[in-house]
């Protein structure tokens, strides 16, 4: 049995679904960030699979590398925001309690 494009797309869809479920159901800001990272990783899986099974060019690898860089930047900025909110708003990172940005 050989591994084909449909197998990679299925794995990408499962990872995307888990990430979307995590983003929708989590109340904690860190959990939401983890869900966003899963969604970005599913996009990377699809980029690499299409790159491998199409013409074999390096375009998919470059898009995946760009997506990884964006994910790292997003993670750094989001964690800085979460830490600032945690320090300034009574040690809370619950997303539902942070509906307004004043004390």
N, C-alpha and C positions, 0 to 999 in steps of 0.2 A: 504494500500500500504506500503510495507516494503522497506527500503533503503538497496540496495545491493552494491556489489563491483563495478558494472558498473557505479553507480551514483558517487561514490568517484573518479573513474578513469576519468569520464567526467569532474568533477570539477577540478581535477588535470591538465587535458589537457587544460582546459580553462585558468586556472591561468598560466600555462606554456606558452600558446600562448600570453597572455597579457604581460608577462615578456619578451618574445622574441621580441614582437612588440616594447616594450619600449626600449630595448637595441638597436634595429636596428634604430629606428627613432629619438631618443633623441640626441641632440648635447651637452647638458649640462652633465657634469660628474656626478652630483648628480642624475639626471634622469637615467643614465645608471646603477648606483649602485642600485637604486630602482628596476630596471628591473631584475638585478641579484638576488636580494633578493626574488622577486616573483618567479623566476625559482627555487631557493632553497626551497621555501615554497611548490611549487608544488611537488617537490621530497619528502618532508616530508609527504604530504598528501598521496602519493602513498605508502610510507614505512608503514605508520600507517594503511592504508586500507588493504594492503596485510598481515600485521601482524594480524589484527583483523579477517579477513575472511579466513586465511589459518589455520595453526595449533594452533593459539592462543599463540604462544610463545612470549617472550619479545624481540626477535631479532629486529623486526621492530622498536620498541620503542628505542632501543639502537642506531640503525642507525639514527633515527630521532634526537635523542639527540646529537649525534656526528655531524650531519649536522647543527644543531642549533648553536653549539659551533663554528664550522668552519665559519658559516655565521657571527657570532659576531666578530670573529677575522678578517675576510675579511673586514668587515665594518670598524673596527677600523684602520686597516692598510690603506685601500683605502681613508678614510677620512683624515688621516694624510698626505697622498700623495697629495690629492686635496688641502688641506690647504697650503702645502709647495709650490705647483705650483701657487696657488692664490697669495701668498705673493711675490714670486720671478719673476713672469712673467706678470707684468703689470695688475694685478687684473683680470685675464681672466681664466675661467674654461670651455670655449667652446672647445669641443673635436677636432673640425676641425682646430682651430687656434694653437693647440699644436702639430703640426706635428714634430717639432724638439725640442730638449730640450736645446736650447741655446737662449740667448736674441737677 
